[in-house]
Amino acid sequence: MPAPTRSRPIAVDGHSFEAAAAQTEERITAVQAHIIAVLQDGPRTDDAIRVAYEQRVQRHGAPPASPSSLRTRRADLCRRGIVAATSLRGESAYHRPATVWALTSAAREAAPLW
């Protein structure tokens, strides 16, 4: 008798262990680099980051990433002091208030090093 197969990934509290295991350090770094490139053009909401990122997938070969992955990578950049929330008022695709994100001044100064 063949071993049973799962039709859905293992998830605990909404966290997919299979998806997390698929994220290599190289892929995360590439996604973050493209998010930084998007924010070099100016502050954006997560929705605007997603739209610009999708254009980079088509035009610049950025690795495909889900909206959730983009938010997670942006949050990683925030924890590292590369990206920060601004005081600008943003609006989501659903016309709700949204945080506007920007590169920190330290990140803008270091940009030529990337």
C-alpha positions in Angstrom: 0.0 0.0 0.0 1.5 3.4 -1.0 2.2 5.9 1.8 -0.5 8.6 2.2 0.3 12.0 0.8 -0.7 15.3 2.1 -2.8 17.6 -0.1 -1.9 20.7 1.9 1.4 21.9 3.5 1.9 21.5 7.2 0.9 24.8 8.9 0.8 25.8 12.5 -0.8 29.2 13.5 -0.8 30.1 9.8 2.9 29.4 9.4 3.8 27.0 6.5 6.9 25.1 7.4 7.3 24.0 3.8 7.2 27.6 2.5 9.8 28.6 5.2 12.1 25.8 4.2 11.9 26.8 0.6 13.3 30.3 1.4 17.0 30.2 0.9 19.3 32.9 2.2 20.2 33.8 -1.4 16.6 34.2 -2.3 15.8 36.3 0.7 18.8 38.5 0.0 17.7 38.9 -3.7 14.2 39.9 -2.7 15.5 42.4 -0.1 17.8 43.9 -2.7 14.9 44.4 -5.1 12.8 46.0 -2.3 15.7 48.4 -1.5 15.9 49.2 -5.2 12.1 49.9 -5.3 12.4 52.2 -2.3 15.4 54.1 -3.8 12.8 55.6 -6.1 11.0 57.0 -3.0 8.7 56.1 -0.1 5.9 53.6 -0.8 3.2 51.6 0.9 3.3 47.8 1.0 0.8 47.8 -1.9 3.0 50.1 -3.9 6.1 48.1 -3.1 4.2 45.0 -4.4 3.3 46.7 -7.7 6.8 48.0 -8.3 8.3 44.6 -7.3 6.1 42.8 -9.8 7.4 45.1 -12.5 10.9 44.2 -11.4 10.1 40.5 -11.7 9.1 41.2 -15.4 11.8 43.6 -16.3 14.8 42.9 -14.1 14.5 39.2 -13.2 13.6 39.6 -9.6 12.6 36.3 -8.0 8.8 35.9 -7.7 7.5 36.7 -4.2 4.1 36.7 -2.7 2.7 39.9 -1.0 3.2 38.2 2.3 6.8 37.4 1.5 7.4 41.0 0.4 6.0 42.3 3.7 8.2 39.8 5.7 11.3 40.8 3.8 10.4 44.5 4.3 10.0 43.9 8.0 13.4 42.2 8.1 14.9 45.3 6.5 13.1 47.4 9.2 14.7 45.3 12.0 18.1 45.8 10.3 17.6 49.6 10.2 17.5 49.8 6.4 13.8 50.7 6.1 11.6 52.7 8.4 8.0 53.9 8.6 7.5 57.6 7.6 5.0 60.1 8.9 3.5 60.3 5.4 -0.1 59.3 5.1 -0.6 56.3 2.8 -3.7 54.5 1.4 -4.0 50.8 0.7 -5.6 49.3 -2.4 -8.7 49.0 -0.3 -8.7 52.8 0.6 -7.7 52.1 4.2 -4.9 54.0 6.0 -1.5 52.4 5.2 2.0 52.9 6.5 4.4 54.5 4.0 7.9 53.0 4.1 11.2 54.6 3.1 14.9 53.8 3.2 16.6 55.3 6.3 19.1 58.0 5.8 21.9 55.6 6.7 20.7 53.2 4.0 20.5 56.0 1.4 24.1 57.0 2.2 25.2 53.3 1.9 23.3 52.7 -1.3 26.3 53.2 -3.6 28.0 50.3 -1.7 25.2 47.9 -2.8 
